[in-house]
Amino acid sequence: MTGAPDPGAPDPADVDLTAPFGNGVLPNPVTTASGCAGYGRELARFQPLTELGSITTKSVMPYPHAGQPTPRMAETPSGMLSSIGLQGTGIEHFVEHELPWLAERGARVVVSIAGERVEEFAETAQALAGRPGVVGIEANLSCPNVANRGLVFACNPATSYDVVAAIREAADPAQPLYAKLSPDVTSVTEIAAACVRAGADGLSMINTLLGTAIDTSTLRPALAGITGGLSGPAVRPVAVRCVYQVHAAMRAGTVPMVPILGMGGIRTGLDALEFVLAGASGTAVGTTLFNDPSAPLRILGELRQALADRGFGKLTDAIGYAHHQGVHP
C-alpha cells in the first residue's frame, strides 16, 4: 500500500486489478452492495457474474422474514430511502436453492448475514461452512438487537465485538469475515477497532444513513416504517470520510490493518477511485443498479482506465494513496 504511480502511464489493459480480500485476493475490486442485487439472478441477465470480483447477496437471516409494510422506498435528492426490513426466505432456502445456482455459474459469493440476536448471526454463519461458491461472509451489524432494547449492534463497540466474535467462532475459518459498519456513530474508528479485535478479516463501509422523508401531498411520512436507510450519491462524501478515517487509524496503528470494502453512492470509475485513494481495497456498487444494472462492469472498466491515466500499474499501489505526503508526480 506504499507504491507510487508509474509516470510512464501503463496501458489500461495491463493494469493489475487484483484486490486484497480478507487474507487472500479477488481478481478485481468490484462487488455489489448487499440488498441491491438480490441473490444475483436478475443481475446475471446483464453481465456474467464471474466477471465481478464477487457478488454480495442481500442479507440472509436464520428464518424467513416478511420485512416492512409498504410503502418502503422513497426517492430523495441525489439518493433513495429504503425500509425493506431484511425481507427474505431464510438460510435454509438460500443454501438449498440460491447458493447452488450461484455456484453453478462460477460466482464468488459474499453472503451478507443478519439477525436480531448474537446467536442468530452465529447460526447463519455456521450453515454456510464449506458451501461451494462462498468466498466470504459480511455481517450486517445495522440490525436492532432485541436482547438489548432495540439497540443497533453497529452503534456500540461492545455489541459489535460480541457479534463478530460469535460469527468468527462459528464460521468456517476459510471464509473471511467482513463487518459492515454504520456511519451513524460518534466514532467509526472505535467500532472498527472492536470488530477487528473480535476477529473481522475486513470492514465494509458504509451502511446506509438513517433518514426520514415527509410526503407533502399526504402530509405523512413517505415510508410506512417512518425511517429508512439513505443511500446513493448523497452519502458518498460521508462514506469516503469514514473510509479515510479508518484507514488513517490503521496506518497510525490504532486499528489493526485489514482490507476495507468501500461503498456509498458509487456511480462511476472515478467514484470508485476516490474510495481506493481513501484506503479501500474493494468497492461495492449499490443504488445505481436500480437504474443501470450493467453498472458494475462499466465502473470496473472506468476504474481500470482511471488508474492507468494516473500512472498506477496496480490497484494495490493506489490503495490509500491520498494519505501519502508530497506532490503527485
Secondary structure, 3 states (H helix, E strand, C coil): CCCCCCCCCCCHHHCECCEEECCEEECCCEEECCCCCCCCCCHHHCCCHHHCCCEECCCECCCCECCCCCCCEEEECCEEEECCCCCECCHHHHHHHHHHHHHHCCCCEEEEECCCCHHHHHHHHHHCCCCCCEEEEEEECCCEEHHHCCEEHHHCHHHHHHHHHHHHHHCCCCCCEEEEECCCCCCHHHHHHHHHHCCCCEEEECCCEEECCEECCCCEECCCCCCEEEECHHHHHHHHHHHHHHHHHHHHCCCCCCCEEEECCCCCHHHHHHHHHHCCCEEEECHHHHCCCCHHHHHHHHHHHHHHHCCCCEHHHHCCHHHCCCCCC
